[in-house]
Structure formats: structure tokens, C-alpha cells
Amino acid sequence: MEPRNIIPSIDDTPLAEGIFKIKSALRIELVNRTEMEALWNQLVKSYHYLGHNKTIGPRVKYLVWFNERPIAAISYNQASYRLGVRDTFIDWNDEERKKYLHHVLNNNRFLILPWVHVKNLASHLIALSIKHLKHDWPLLYGVEPYLLETFVDQDKYKGTCYRAANWHYVGETSGFGKVGITYQYHGNKKGVYLYPLKKNFKQLMGCTGRHKPPRVHNKSNKYLEMVSMQLQKNTWHEGILEEAKVPDIIDKLPEMFNNYISRFADCFKRAEPIANLYAYTRGLLSNLERKSVEPIALEFIDNPRGPRNLQNFMKNAQWDEEKAIKIYQEGLSERLSDDEGMLTVDESGFVKKGKNSVGVARQYCSSVGKVENSQVGVFVGYSGPKGYGLISAQLFMPEKWFGEDYAQRRQDCAVPDELTFRTKPQIGLDLIHKIEESGLFKAKWIGVDCLYGNSKEFLDAISDKYWYFADIHNNTQVWRTQPTFKVPEYKGRGPRPTKVTATTPTKHVSKIAEDG
């Protein structure tokens, strides 16, 4: 949760004194979870070329002040899970990296405000921040750091300040980018700099060198291990725990995530798709602005072919869908099912930019409240005394998708040949019947909005075991008392009546609502 304070105006008067003149007036301040953290966030977001990404997990943020003026912002967090040139420099194996990686920290942000022009200030501030880091990190997190790393974009900077502060340049990252529909290595690789905080850091981290025979891993366990370590470096919304009012469970998140996803491992025949499942799920839970395949792969798969592999996984990977749904629903049922539970049927839309996603069309999108290029799904949720959750869902396919004009698009999107057009109430009813047949979710009520409430066929097909709350149009005609029906008497004119009609007059529901 962002600290709630009024951010002071920034004094952007140029500062161009010599380092020796201002050293005595410099002050570095740890701003984690203080009112000044919002100022740190604002400065980095506004003036650092990488911006500010909200994170949780171990981290420290420092503001540097000259008298009462902020002039720099620095932060450290957990190190990258896998980094070739660093791992070679340390000379550790996979098992050693897994065990001791938390002793390596990453200097992920270093900003000197653009109106500050003080020679040698950068290297001085790096050294000053390290001095405080060595004290603050063990105090905050109970772990002593042994080694620091940082990345320098060599197209923008030369890394001079790190070299001047005695950091070691050890090589480059293995950058890659998109070329057409494939992903290839490119030349914009970031320089990697390391700074040992302990001369004997290798011994402290138990490194015995690569001559040590590698430990044999079961393939699926290796992927679980990799994801567990990647989770240690979080990009989750940093205020989510406070907002949800739950205890601090950061250290338990990797194991919890692994335990949950591993329940679905038997739905796949090979280990590689499981790794992609981890990465994709991780991306959906992250704070990435775009949660499509490409940005997720670039962020969470340490492999130049990651985006291509994840695209192939999403399009071609085979798994037992029915088994996966059953595993999910059984777990949800154990936690939520109750005799007083309620099933809720509703739709939700997802805005899309292109036209090639399955089921995409210009249609009403409830998430933005207007007609928009989007995909729409029908969802069934569950709520009761024990909590709430999503039980089932199905994509709605607009009717025009079944015309000849969309034949090629259906083929490209692998739409099953046997699939035919169904309305949203028909889809919702089918989902309810399947849930009822499973016997997993006890329920007394069903709730729907007017799209389903105005469908007589939908309401008539609901099992008698449920009571329903259905939204209807305000001009719907209803009876306030049980009506009687008979054939009207002949009045001597025209054809004789033959149809049975109600003898009790109807009223608009809007009039009944006014009575309340």
C-alpha cells in the first residue's frame, strides 16, 4: 500500500558544487514503509529510464539528501535467479545457487536527479549506500549479504561510477529480441558488475567449484525448484498483503504456489509443459501491464526461445482438461461447499486489440460498459458462509464466427468442428447442469442478471432444488396474487373466444418497486 502523505514539491535548482564541498551535508535515509517511500517512488517513476515497478519481498530503498533537498534514489532487492556470467564468476553449481542465492543482492535502481551535476558523486553514493546496506539488510531480513550485482545498459551508460567504486565487470547478459515471428539474440546486452562484500564469499556460500559432479535431478522436480527460486524475486503488488489484511506470508509463497500448481502435474504427459504452466500462471499473478504470452515469457522464462515455446504451449500443448477442471473444483468444494451456498451466473468481457483471438468481435464488454472489440465469457461463481470462488467458465462464440466468412479463422484458432452457436443463457444453463451433476457444490440459491432473468427457457430449466434471484426488465408484467384463468365470455360480437386468459390484471414491476 502506498504511504499516504502529501509529496513535497521538488527543488530542481541546478546543483553543481564539488563533491568535497557537499559531502558533509549529504544524508542517506532508509525509506521502506515510511512516508518518504512515496517520494522515492515518484522520483524513480519520473526520472529513471526503467521507471518504478511495485514489488514485495526483501528490498531496501534509500533517499539521499543534500541539506533538505532529495538528490538521489537507490534501491536493492533480491538477485536474479540465473545469470551466466555471475554464476561462472562465483563458480557454484545449481544446488549451491539454490541454497545461497539469498546472500546475493541486486542494485536494481540508482538515480541521481537530472539537475544534480556533481563530479564523482555517483561512485561516492554507491559506496555510501553499501555501507548502510551491510547494516540494514541483516537487521531487516536476518540475512547477511555477501555479494552485490547490477546491470548497466551499455547503450546509455558506461558503468564508470561502478568501476570507480571498485565493482568488477564480469561480462554481459544474454539479451534477445523479436525478429519477425522468431526470437534471436541481439546486440543490446547489459553489462554485469559484481561487488564482493566479503573477500571469502565463495567459502561462505559453500562453493566447491564446477568440478563437483552435478546432482541428478528428476526433470519435473528441477522445474519446480527453478520456479520456487524465481518466486523469491517477486513482482507482486507491494500493498496486497496489507489490503487483504492477511499475515506476512512472503517466505511461504513459493512453496504454496508450487504445492498448488503441482496438483495439476499429472494432467500433462511431459515435464516441459509443466514449466510453461508455472511461467504463464506466474505471469497472470504478476503486475505486468500486458499479460499476454510475449511479455510473460520475456519476464519469467530465462531462455531465448521462451516466447516461442510459451506460444507453442498455449496453442499446441495437450493436457487432460476434464481432469484439471475436476482437480480444481474438488479443491474449491472442500473449502467452500455449504447448504446455504449460492451459484451466480454472469458474463465478463476482455478488451482485445486484434481480430485473430478466438471468439473476438465487437460486442458488449461488461468490463468497460460499452460495445468494444473483445472476448466474452460466461462464468459461474460460488459464494456462501465459507467464502467465494469461481467454479466454471466457457467462452461465448458470437454467431458470425460460425459463418463461411470465418471458416479460415476458425481453423487458425482450432475451433472444434462440432461446436455450434449457443446463446449465453444456453451456455450458462449447461454449466449449471454440469455443476449440479458433479455433486461437488451444495447450493440453495441461483443468482442471475437480466440477460438470463428475461430468458423464460433459462428459468424454466433450472432444477426445482434451487431458488433463484433473477434480474428482469422494469416493464415486465407480473401478477401480485395467484391469477385465475378461463375462456372469456362471448360479448356478441366477432369470433367467439377460445383461448384461456388470466382474469387478474397484471402490473409493471416498476410500479411494484415504487410501492416499496
C-alpha positions in Angstrom: 0.0 0.0 0.0 1.4 3.4 -1.0 2.2 5.6 2.0 -0.5 8.2 2.3 1.3 11.5 2.5 1.5 14.8 0.6 4.6 14.6 -1.6 6.6 17.9 -1.2 7.4 19.9 -4.3 10.9 19.2 -5.6 13.6 21.8 -5.7 15.1 21.4 -9.2 17.6 24.3 -8.9 20.8 23.1 -10.6 23.4 21.8 -8.1 26.9 21.9 -9.5 29.2 22.1 -6.4 32.3 20.0 -5.9 31.9 16.7 -4.1 34.2 17.8 -1.2 32.0 20.9 -0.7 28.8 18.9 -0.3 29.9 15.7 1.4 29.4 17.0 4.9 25.8 17.9 4.0 24.8 14.6 2.5 22.4 12.3 4.3 21.2 8.9 3.3 17.9 7.7 4.6 16.2 4.3 4.6 12.6 5.0 3.5 11.0 1.5 3.4 7.5 1.7 4.8 7.9 5.4 5.7 6.1 8.5 4.5 9.1 9.2 2.3 8.7 6.0 0.3 6.1 7.7 -1.8 8.6 10.4 -2.7 11.2 7.7 -3.6 8.6 6.0 -5.9 7.7 9.3 -7.5 11.3 10.3 -8.3 12.1 6.9 -9.8 8.9 6.8 -11.8 9.5 10.3 -13.1 13.3 10.3 -13.8 14.7 6.8 -14.0 14.6 5.3 -17.6 13.3 2.0 -16.3 10.6 3.6 -14.2 9.2 2.2 -10.9 7.7 -1.3 -10.6 5.9 -2.2 -7.4 7.4 -5.2 -5.7 7.1 -7.0 -2.5 9.6 -9.2 -0.8 13.0 -8.2 0.7 14.2 -4.9 -0.5 15.6 -1.6 0.7 15.1 1.9 -0.7 17.3 4.8 0.1 16.9 8.5 -0.5 20.0 10.7 -0.5 19.5 14.3 0.8 21.7 17.4 0.3 20.6 19.5 3.3 16.8 19.3 2.8 16.8 18.5 -0.9 16.5 15.0 -2.3 19.2 14.4 -4.9 19.3 10.6 -5.4 17.4 7.4 -5.0 18.9 3.9 -4.6 17.4 0.5 -4.0 18.5 -3.1 -3.6 16.4 -6.3 -3.9 17.0 -10.0 -4.4 19.3 -11.2 -7.1 18.4 -12.8 -10.4 17.8 -16.5 -10.2 20.1 -17.4 -13.1 22.8 -15.2 -14.5 25.5 -16.9 -16.6 28.5 -14.6 -16.2 27.8 -14.2 -12.4 27.4 -17.9 -11.9 30.7 -18.5 -13.7 32.4 -15.9 -11.6 31.1 -17.4 -8.4 31.8 -20.9 -9.7 28.8 -22.6 -8.0 26.6 -25.4 -9.2 22.8 -25.5 -9.2 22.4 -26.9 -5.8 24.7 -24.3 -4.3 23.0 -21.5 -6.1 19.6 -22.7 -4.8 20.9 -22.8 -1.2 22.9 -19.5 -1.1 21.3 -17.2 -3.6 19.6 -15.1 -0.9 23.0 -13.9 0.1 23.4 -12.1 -3.3 21.6 -8.8 -3.7 20.8 -6.7 -6.8 21.3 -3.0 -7.1 18.2 -2.6 -9.2 17.8 1.2 -9.2 20.3 4.0 -9.0 19.1 7.5 -9.8 20.8 10.9 -9.5 18.3 13.6 -10.3 19.0 15.3 -13.6 19.6 18.7 -12.2 22.4 17.4 -10.0 25.9 17.8 -11.6 28.5 16.9 -9.0 31.6 15.2 -10.2 32.4 11.9 -8.5 29.1 12.0 -6.7 27.8 8.7 -8.2 30.6 6.5 -7.0 30.6 8.2 -3.6 26.8 7.5 -3.2 27.2 3.9 -4.3 29.8 3.4 -1.6 27.7 5.2 1.0 24.6 3.0 0.2 26.7 -0.2 0.5 27.8 0.9 3.9 24.2 1.3 5.1 23.1 -1.8 3.2 25.5 -4.0 5.1 23.9 -2.8 8.4 20.2 -2.6 7.3 19.7 -5.8 5.3 20.6 -8.2 8.2 18.6 -6.1 10.6 15.5 -6.2 8.4 15.7 -9.7 7.0 18.1 -11.7 9.1 20.4 -12.5 6.1 23.9 -11.2 5.7 24.7 -10.2 2.1 28.0 -11.5 0.6 27.9 -10.2 -2.9 26.1 -7.5 -5.0 25.2 -7.4 -8.6 23.9 -4.8 -11.0 23.1 -4.4 -14.7 24.2 -1.4 -16.9 22.6 -0.6 -20.2 25.7 -0.1 -22.2 23.8 1.8 -24.9 23.1 4.5 -22.4 25.9 4.3 -19.8 29.5 3.2 -19.5 29.4 1.9 -15.9 32.1 4.4 -14.9 30.7 5.1 -11.5 30.6 1.3 -10.7 34.2 0.9 -11.9 35.2 3.9 -9.8 33.5 2.3 -6.7 35.6 -0.9 -7.3 32.8 -3.1 -8.8 34.0 -5.9 -11.1 32.8 -6.1 -14.7 32.3 -9.8 -15.5 30.6 -9.8 -18.8 27.2 -9.3 -20.4 23.7 -10.7 -20.1 22.4 -12.9 -22.9 19.9 -10.4 -24.4 17.4 -11.4 -27.0 14.6 -9.8 -29.0 11.9 -10.5 -31.6 12.9 -10.8 -35.3 9.7 -11.5 -37.3 8.0 -14.4 -35.6 11.1 -15.8 -34.1 13.3 -14.7 -31.2 17.0 -14.2 -31.6 19.9 -12.8 -29.7 20.5 -9.1 -30.3 23.5 -6.8 -29.6 22.0 -4.7 -26.8 23.3 -6.8 -23.9 23.6 -5.3 -20.5 26.9 -5.2 -18.7 27.1 -7.1 -15.4 29.0 -5.7 -12.5 29.7 -7.5 -9.2 30.9 -6.3 -5.8 32.0 -8.8 -3.1 31.1 -7.6 0.4 33.1 -10.4 1.8 36.5 -11.5 0.5 35.8 -15.1 1.3 32.2 -15.0 -0.2 32.8 -18.3 -2.1 33.6 -20.2 1.1 30.8 -18.6 3.0 28.4 -19.7 0.3 29.7 -23.2 0.3 31.0 -23.1 -3.2 33.1 -26.1 -4.1 33.5 -25.4 -7.9 32.1 -26.9 -11.0 34.4 -29.9 -10.8 31.9 -31.2 -8.3 29.7 -33.9 -10.0 26.3 -32.3 -10.7 23.4 -33.6 -8.8 21.0 -35.6 -10.8 17.5 -34.1 -10.7 14.2 -35.6 -11.7 13.1 -33.4 -14.6 9.8 -32.2 -13.1 11.4 -31.6 -9.7 14.1 -29.5 -11.3 11.4 -27.3 -12.9 9.6 -27.0 -9.5 12.9 -26.0 -7.9 13.5 -23.4 -10.6 10.1 -21.8 -10.2 10.5 -21.8 -6.4 13.7 -19.8 -6.6 12.2 -17.5 -9.2 9.4 -16.7 -6.9 11.8 -15.4 -4.3 12.2 -12.3 -6.6 8.6 -11.0 -6.6 6.9 -8.5 -8.8 3.6 -8.7 -6.9 1.7 -5.6 -5.9 3.6 -4.5 -2.8 0.4 -3.5 -0.9 -1.6 -6.6 -1.5 -1.0 -8.2 1.9 -2.0 -5.1 3.8 -5.0 -4.5 1.7 -6.1 -8.2 2.1 -5.4 -8.0 5.9 -3.5 -11.3 5.9 -0.3 -12.0 7.8 3.1 -11.7 6.0 3.4 -14.9 4.1 6.1 -13.9 1.6 8.6 -16.6 2.6 5.8 -19.2 2.2 4.6 -18.1 -1.2 7.0 -20.2 -3.3 6.1 -23.4 -1.5 2.4 -22.6 -1.5 2.5 -21.8 -5.2 4.5 -25.0 -6.0 2.1 -27.2 -3.9 -0.9 -25.8 -5.7 0.4 -26.0 -9.3 2.0 -29.4 -8.8 -1.5 -30.8 -8.2 -2.1 -30.5 -11.9 1.2 -32.1 -13.0 -0.5 -35.4 -13.7 -2.7 -33.7 -16.3 0.4 -33.4 -18.5 2.5 -36.1 -20.1 5.9 -34.3 -20.1 7.7 -32.0 -17.7 8.4 -29.1 -20.2 4.7 -28.1 -20.4 4.6 -28.0 -16.6 7.4 -25.4 -16.6 5.4 -23.3 -19.1 2.3 -23.7 -16.9 4.3 -22.3 -14.0 5.6 -19.4 -16.0 2.2 -18.5 -17.5 0.4 -18.7 -14.2 3.1 -16.6 -12.6 2.7 -14.0 -15.3 -1.1 -13.8 -14.7 -0.5 -13.3 -11.0 2.1 -10.6 -11.6 1.7 -6.8 -12.1 2.7 -6.9 -15.7 0.8 -4.3 -17.7 0.2 -6.7 -20.6 -0.5 -10.3 -19.6 -0.2 -11.9 -23.0 2.3 -14.6 -23.9 5.2 -12.5 -25.1 5.6 -10.2 -22.1 5.1 -13.1 -19.7 7.7 -15.2 -21.4 10.2 -12.3 -21.6 9.8 -11.7 -17.9 9.6 -15.2 -16.4 11.4 -17.6 -18.8 15.2 -17.5 -18.8 15.6 -18.8 -22.3 16.0 -17.1 -25.7 13.3 -19.3 -27.1 11.0 -18.7 -24.1 8.3 -16.6 -26.0 8.2 -19.1 -28.9 8.0 -22.1 -26.5 5.2 -20.5 -24.5 3.3 -19.6 -27.6 3.6 -23.3 -28.7 2.5 -24.4 -25.3 -0.6 -22.2 -25.4 -1.6 -23.3 -28.9 -0.5 -27.0 -29.2 0.3 -28.5 -25.8 -2.0 -31.3 -24.8 -3.4 -31.9 -21.3 -6.3 -33.6 -19.7 -8.7 -30.6 -19.4 -11.5 -32.6 -17.7 -9.1 -33.9 -15.1 -7.7 -30.4 -14.5 -11.2 -29.0 -14.0 -12.1 -31.8 -11.7 -9.0 -31.3 -9.5 -9.7 -27.6 -9.3 -13.3 -28.0 -8.5 -12.7 -30.6 -5.9 -10.2 -28.4 -4.1 -12.6 -25.5 -4.2 -15.5 -27.6 -3.0 -13.6 -28.8 0.1 -13.2 -25.2 1.2 -16.5 -23.6 0.2 -19.4 -26.0 -0.3 -22.3 -25.3 2.1 -26.0 -26.0 2.1 -26.7 -22.2 2.1 -24.4 -21.6 -0.9 -25.3 -19.6 -4.0 -24.5 -20.1 -7.6 -24.1 -16.9 -9.7 -24.1 -16.8 -13.5 -22.7 -13.8 -15.2 -20.6 -12.8 -18.2 -17.4 -10.8 -18.3 -15.6 -9.3 -21.3 -12.0 -8.8 -22.1 -10.9 -6.0 -24.4 -8.7 -7.2 -27.3 -6.6 -5.2 -29.8 -6.6 -7.6 -32.7 -9.1 -9.7 -34.6 -7.5 -13.1 -34.5 -8.1 -14.2 -31.0 -10.8 -17.0 -30.8 -14.3 -15.5 -30.4 -13.2 -11.9 -30.6 -15.8 -9.5 -32.0 -17.3 -6.1 -31.5 -19.8 -6.9 -28.8 -20.9 -5.6 -25.4 -18.0 -5.8 -23.0 -19.1 -5.5 -19.4 -15.7 -4.7 -18.0 -15.8 -1.3 -19.9 -19.6 -0.9 -20.0 -19.8 -0.5 -23.8 -19.6 -2.2 -27.2 -15.9 -2.9 -27.8 -13.6 -5.3 -29.7 -13.5 -8.1 -27.1 -13.8 -11.7 -26.0 -16.7 -12.6 -23.7 -17.1 -15.5 -21.4 -19.9 -16.9 -19.3 -18.9 -17.6 -15.7 -20.4 -19.5 -12.8 -19.3 -18.4 -9.3 -20.0 -19.7 -5.9 -20.5 -17.9 -2.6 -21.5 -19.0 0.8 -20.8 -18.7 4.5 -17.3 -20.1 4.0 -16.2 -17.8 1.2 -16.5 -17.5 -2.6 -14.7 -18.6 -5.8 -15.1 -19.2 -9.5 -16.4 -22.7 -10.4 -16.6 -22.8 -14.1 -16.4 -20.7 -17.3 -16.9 -21.0 -21.1 -16.0 -18.7 -23.9 -19.0 -17.2 -25.8 -18.6 -17.5 -29.6 -20.6 -14.8 -31.5 -22.9 -16.2 -34.1 -21.0 -14.7 -37.0 -18.0 -16.9 -36.1 -19.9 -19.8 -37.5 -20.4 -18.3 -40.9 -18.4 -19.0 -44.0 -16.5 -15.7 -43.7 -14.9 -17.1 -40.5 -14.0 -20.6 -41.8 -10.3 -19.9 -42.0 -10.2 -18.1 -38.7 -12.0 -21.0 -37.0 -9.3 -23.3 -38.4 -6.5 -21.0 -37.3 -7.9 -20.8 -33.8 -8.5 -24.6 -33.6 -12.3 -24.2 -33.0 -13.7 -27.7 -32.8 -15.7 -28.7 -35.9 -18.6 -30.0 -33.8 -19.1 -26.6 -31.9 -22.3 -24.8 -32.8 -23.6 -21.4 -31.9 -25.2 -21.2 -28.4 -26.6 -18.2 -26.6 -25.2 -17.1 -23.3 -28.3 -18.4 -21.4 -27.8 -21.7 -23.1 -24.1 -21.8 -22.1 -24.9 -20.7 -18.5 -27.6 -23.4 -18.1 -25.3 -26.1 -19.4 -22.6 -25.0 -16.9 -25.2 -25.1 -14.0 -26.3 -28.6 -15.0 -22.8 -29.9 -15.1 -22.1 -28.4 -11.6 -25.3 -30.0 -10.3 -24.4 -33.4 -11.8 -20.9 -33.3 -10.2 -22.4 -33.1 -6.7 -19.4 -31.1 -5.5 -21.2 -27.8 -4.7 -24.2 -27.7 -2.4 -26.3 -24.7 -3.0 -29.8 -23.3 -2.2 -29.8 -20.3 -4.5 -29.0 -19.2 -8.0 -28.5 -15.5 -8.9 -28.5 -14.1 -12.5 -28.8 -10.7 -14.1 -31.5 -9.6 -16.7 -29.8 -11.3 -19.6 -30.6 -14.7 -18.0 -33.6 -13.5 -15.9 -35.5 -12.5 -19.1 -35.0 -15.8 -20.7 -38.0 -17.9 -19.8 -36.3 -21.0 -21.2 -33.4 -20.5 -18.9 -35.5 -20.0 -15.8 -37.9 -22.9 -16.6 -34.9 -25.3 -17.0 -33.4 -24.6 -13.5 -33.8 -27.5 -11.2 -36.6 -27.3 -8.6 -33.9 -27.9 -5.9 -32.8 -24.2 -6.3 -34.5 -20.9 -5.5 -33.4 -18.2 -7.9 -32.9 -14.4 -7.8 -33.3 -13.1 -11.3 -32.9 -9.5 -12.5 -35.7 -8.6 -15.0 -36.7 -5.6 -17.1 -38.6 -2.9 -15.3 -41.5 -3.1 -17.8 -42.0 -6.8 -17.1 -45.7 -7.6 -16.4 -46.4 -9.7 -13.3 -49.3 -10.6 -11.0 -49.3 -9.7 -7.4 -51.6 -12.6 -6.5 -52.1 -16.0 -7.9 -54.2 -15.5 -11.1 -57.2 -17.5 -12.3 -57.6 -18.4 -15.9 -60.7 -19.1 -18.1 -62.1 -18.5 -21.5 -63.7 -15.0 -21.7 -67.5 -14.8 -22.1 -68.7 -14.1 -25.6 -69.9 -10.5 -25.9 -72.0 -10.9 -29.0 -69.5 -9.5 -31.5 -66.8 -11.0 -33.5 -65.4 -14.6 -33.2 -66.2 -16.5 -30.1 -63.2 -16.6 -27.6 -61.4 -19.9 -27.5 -58.2 -19.2 -25.6 -57.8 -19.2 -21.8 -56.7 -15.9 -20.4 -56.0 -14.5 -16.9 -58.8 -12.8 -15.2 -56.5 -11.0 -12.8 -54.8 -7.8 -14.2 -51.0 -7.5 -14.4 -48.7 -4.7 -13.2 -45.3 -3.5 -14.3 -42.6 -4.5 -11.8 -41.5 -0.8 -11.8 -44.9 0.1 -10.2 -44.5 -2.6 -7.6 -41.0 -1.3 -6.8 -42.4 2.2 -6.2 -44.7 0.8 -3.6 -41.7 -0.2 -1.5 
